[in-house]
Amino acid sequence: MITRRTLLVGTAAVAGTVAFGGTAQAACGPDLELRANAKLAVTVRSRSAWGADESYRFKNGAEVWRPEFFKLQAVTVHHVGYDDGNDPLATLRSVYKDQAVTQGFGDIGYHLLIDWTGAVYEGRYSGGDCVPVLNPGKAAANSGNAAVDWGRAVNPGMAGVSPGAGRAAGNLGKTVDPDMAAGNLGKTVDPGKAAVDPGRAAVDPGKGAVNAGHVNQWNAGNVGVCLLHNLSHVKPTQAALDSLARTVATLCAVGGLDPVGMVDYVNPVNKKTRTVPAVSGHRDWAETECPGNLMYPLVPDVRQKAKALIG
C-alpha cells in the first residue's frame, strides 16, 4: 500500500537579483499573492520568507529541473503525513531539503503548503515573477522543451519516516516513472517519448501551473496543496480548513474548474486519462492514507466552501 506521495523540481530567472548556480533569482517580498479576480485571492508566504535555500535546486551549476507549465486541470489535497512539531518553517525546510537534496530531485513536490494557523506557503518554484504556482508570462514556454512528470514509485517501507531520519514521510523509492523527460538527473529517454506536442504543451495565459510531483503518474496540470501535521493523528484546525477552502477556490477560479464537479483529467506528458473530482484527496488518485483519515472526510466540505467563495 502506498502511504504517501511523489515529487518535484524547478527554476527560471529574471534580471537583477541574487544568483544561484549561475541563474538569477528574483528577490520577492515575504508576501506574494495568488489572485483569481478582484474579490478572490490568497496571500502566500514566499520561499525566501520560510528560508528556502535556492542552491538546492542546482547541481554543478545547472538547474536540476526547469519549470514547465501546463493547463490547470485539478487540485489535490495532501498532508505531510508525520508529526512535525510546532515550527512550520522548520518543517518546510526539512521536507524541502529531503526532497530536493537527499532524494536529488531539485525542489519540494507540493505547489502550496498550509500550516495549522492558516498561513499559506509557496512550495514548488515557478519562476522569477514572484507569482506562486502560475507563470502567466511563460505559460506557453513548453513548446520547445521536453515535458517532465515527476511521478515516482513510492517505497511503502519508507512511509511514516520523518525527515530527521533522512527521509520525508512516504518517501519515494528510486524507481523512475517512464514518463520522465530526457535530460533530468542524467537520465536519457527517447526524445520521441519525452517531448510533448507543442499544441498540448502550450496553455492559455494565466492558466499555466508549474509541474510539480505529488501524485504518482498524475502530476502535470494537477496542483498539490499540502497541510502540515499527520492528519490521521490530529484533526485539521478550522483556520487551516478555512485557508484551504480559499486556496482551492482561488485555484479553481483561475483554472475555470467547478470545485464540486468532476474532471476528465488528461496527463499531457504520459497521455494517461482519469475521471476524478476537480478537488480531490490524494487517495482519490492512489492507494494511500493521504490526506489523512481525519482530513479526507472533510474534503467535501472544502469543495462546498470553495464553491460558495467563487459565487
Secondary structure, 3 states (H helix, E strand, C coil): CCCCCCCCCCCCCCCCCEEECCEEECCCCCEEEEECCCCCEEEEECHHHHCCCHHHHEECCEECCCCCEEECCEEEEEECCCCCCCCHHHHHHHHHHHHHHHCCCCCCCCCEEECCCCCEEECCCCCCCCCCCECHHHCCHHHHCECCCCCEEECHHHCCCCHHHCCCCCCEEEEECCCCCCCHHHCCCCHHHHECCHHHHCCCCCCEEECCCCCCCCCCCEEEEEECCCCCCCCCCHHHHHHHHHHHHHHHHHHCCCCCCEEEEECCCCCCEEEEECEEEHHHCCCCCCCCCCCHHHHHHHHHHHHHHHC
